[in-house]
Amino acid sequence: MTTRINPSILAADFANFERELGRIATADLVHVDIMDNHFVPNLTFGLPMVERLVQVSPVPLDVHLMIDDPDRWAPGYAEAGAASVTFHVEAATDPVRLARRLREIGSRAGIALKPGTDVEPYLEVLHEFDQVLVMTVEPGFGGQSFMPETMPKLRRVADAVRARGIDVWLQVDGGITADTIGIAAEAGADTFVAGSAVFRGEPAEQIAALRAAAAGHRHDHR
């Protein structure tokens, strides 16, 4: 089972993105949070930034859309070259149709769920997605504390993926550090978003430490 570490550039130096991306060349993907100041109370990047990041990043882009109306906007990020595009089910009109469109364009398609969102309605259509992101904080801000009460939901998805024998990445985002990554790995996560835990020190060392910590606790849900 692969352990993927996806550093979040929300914690990077915004004035030096190309240099910062080079510092995380040992990561699996780079997590790019798109916030519109509507779906979440914060504003970050948009499509032009993603188009440029695709050109300079040494690792593929894992785009997380925290925006209204992803049915309209998400395909543009796939067309820009993002390797993975994840949208929130709370904002999407037709998650399955949107995921199929993203896959047609050539991106992996992911769904994200806020801490309070029930995963049960989506378990029967898991095969339509390449990734399920279980938010371990409320979306909208970096630097929040990990919410262990989201782990039963993650475990429920992991069990469903294993029961169906499908290849769906299970991602967690929010408060992931060397101290909390093992909790998420034990619950079934295999893809981990980490911001300050990577960029605060020497990124290559932090990425290696996070990968080792996750591997030491992982629960193989395949």
KALINWO-V249148 format. One record per backbone hydrogen bond with DSSP energy under -1.0 kcal/mol. CO is the residue of the C=O (numbers start at 1). NH is the residue of the N-H. Records with the same first field share a line. If there is no record, write none. Layout:
CO = NH / NH
//
This chain:
4 = 192
5 = 28
6 = 194
7 = 31
8 = 11
9 = 12
13 = 16
16 = 20
17 = 21
18 = 22
19 = 23
22 = 25
24 = 27
30 = 62
31 = 9
32 = 64
34 = 66
35 = 44
40 = 42
42 = 37
46 = 50
47 = 51
48 = 52
49 = 53
50 = 54
52 = 56
53 = 57
60 = 30
61 = 84
62 = 32
63 = 86
64 = 34
66 = 36
69 = 72 / 73
70 = 74
74 = 77 / 78
75 = 79
76 = 80
77 = 82
78 = 81
83 = 108
84 = 63
85 = 110
86 = 65
87 = 112
88 = 91 / 92
94 = 98
95 = 99
96 = 100
97 = 101
98 = 102
99 = 103
100 = 104
101 = 105
102 = 106 / 107
108 = 85
109 = 130 / 131
110 = 87
111 = 133
112 = 89
113 = 135
114 = 117
119 = 122
120 = 123
122 = 125
125 = 128
126 = 129
130 = 169
131 = 111
132 = 171
133 = 113
136 = 147
147 = 150
148 = 151
150 = 154
151 = 155
152 = 156
153 = 157
154 = 158
155 = 159
156 = 160
157 = 161
158 = 162
159 = 163
160 = 164
161 = 165 / 166
166 = 168
169 = 132
170 = 190 / 191
171 = 134
172 = 193
173 = 136
177 = 181
180 = 184
181 = 185
182 = 186
183 = 187
184 = 189
185 = 188 / 219
190 = 4
191 = 172
192 = 6
194 = 8
195 = 198 / 199
196 = 200
202 = 206
203 = 207
204 = 208
205 = 209
206 = 210
207 = 211
208 = 212
209 = 213
210 = 214
211 = 215
212 = 216
214 = 217 / 218
//
